[in-house]
Amino acid sequence: METVTSQMSTRELRSRLSDVIGRAMYGGERIGVTRNGRLAAVVLSIDDLEALEAFEMAQDTAAYRQAKAEDDGRRISLDELRADLTQ
C-alpha cells in the first residue's frame, strides 16, 4: 500500500497510541498496523477519511448517472433472472 507512511505491530501501537494519533492527526501520516506480520488496519486523520468518503461518493454518483443514462427501460422478472443465472 503506497500511501501508508509507516507500519507497526499491534503491540507497538498499544504502547505508542497517543503518538500515533498525533502523527496521523497533525502530521497527516497514514500508519499501518500489522497483526501477525500482515497489514490489518490503517490509522489516518479525519481529514483523510472525509476526503476518501467524498471521493467514494463522487464515484458512486458518477456510476449512478452513467447507469441511468444507459438505462434502456427494459426490465426482467426475478424468475427470469434466476433462470439466466442457472444456465
WOLIN-V528460 format. One record per pair of residues at least 12 apart in sequence whose C-alpha atoms are under 6 Angstrom apart, sorted by the first residue. I is the first residue (numbers start at 0). GAP is how many residues later the second one is. D is the distance in Angstrom with one decimal. If there is no record, write none. Layout:
i,gap,d
I,GAP,D
I,GAP,D
//
This chain:
i,gap,d
3,26,4.9
3,27,5.7
3,28,6.0
4,24,6.0
4,25,5.5
4,26,5.9
5,25,5.1
6,24,5.5
6,25,4.3
6,26,5.6
7,25,5.2
7,26,5.9
8,24,5.5
8,25,4.6
23,20,5.1
23,21,5.1
24,20,4.8
29,13,5.7
29,14,4.8
30,12,5.1
//
